[in-house]
Amino acid sequence: MNPPDLSRYIDYTLLRPGCTREEILALCDTAIQRRYAAVCVPPYFVSDAVRRLEGSLVAVATVVGFPHGMQLTEIKAEDARLALAMGARELDMVINLSAYFSGDERYVRAEIQHLAELAHAQSALLKVILETALLSPSQIQELCHWAADAGADFVKTSTGFAAKGAEIEAVKLMRDSVPASVGVKASGGIRTAEAAWAFIQAGATRIGTSSAL
């Protein structure tokens, strides 16, 4: 397949600490030229990205609860509201693994549902980042079920800030654990077209990468 076929899967990402407005604007320009699905930028730069991408088909995504997910639901919700008000149309939220490992199923499910409702009220999408490097296969499967039940639009492998990023077996398991209506985003350490296609063949419907070019 040629590069334009791959482009529609790409969330071009720049979340490196200390990134600049000039880098974000260049990211947006490349996303327009390459027709990527979305850019994923820090909340501080959402307004800049929205203005730069106006009139294009590239969506603006940002992160919520990044990178560890341990913020209170109320904090995540306010971050989501602000991002949506600025024009973000995709939210990549880090799941609260501290709550999960503490056995607080109700909290985890309710948080995902609340963020999904906020996103959907603005015709936006919610992607739930699981951080699969920290999970067993059974835990990945369980959290995928919870996320899908709570209204998430995507489940996502990684923040890119853990010891490991996306892995093929994790993506296969995620694909098998959610209905067809829920997307799977592979992210973290994907740096070549060959790797991207391997994840797509494993079931990924989006590829998050800072190495899109």
C-alpha positions, 0 to 999 in steps of 0.5 A: 500500500502507498503512503496515503493509505497509511496516512488516514490511520495516523495520529501525529503526536507531539507531547514531548516536555518542552515542545514549542508552539513553532513545533506544534504548528509545523506538526499541523502543517505536515498533518494537513499535507499528509492528510493524517487523521489527527494531531495529538498535542498538549492541552496548552497548544489546543487553540493553536492547533485548532486555528492552524487546522481550520478548514482541514479534515485533520482532527485535534486531539489532546491528552487528559490525565496525562501521563499517569492517570492518577488525577481525580475525576473532577480534575480530568473532567475540567481538563476535558471541558476546557479542551473541548471548549477550545475545539479539541474533538478527540480526548486521549484519557489515561485510565486511573490504574491506581484506582484499578489496582486498588480494586475500585471498579466503580470509580474506574467505570464511572470516570470513563463514563463521565468523560465519554458523556462529556466528549459525546455531548460535543460530538467528540471522541474519547480514547482510553489509554490503558498503559498495557505495559503495566497490565497482564493479559487478563487485566487488559481484557477486563479494562477493555470490557469496562471501557467499551461498556462505559462508552469509550470510542477507542481503547489505546495501548500506551502513553509512550512514557512507560517502559514499553509501548505498543506490542502486537499481542496486546493489540490483538487482545484489545481488538478481540476484547471490544466490539467492532464499534470501538476502535483500537489505537496502538501507540508508543515506539512505533517508528516505521511504516512496516511496524505501523502496518503490522499493528494495523493487521493486528487490529489497530484502527489508529496509530499514534506516533511522533515519527510519522514522517 
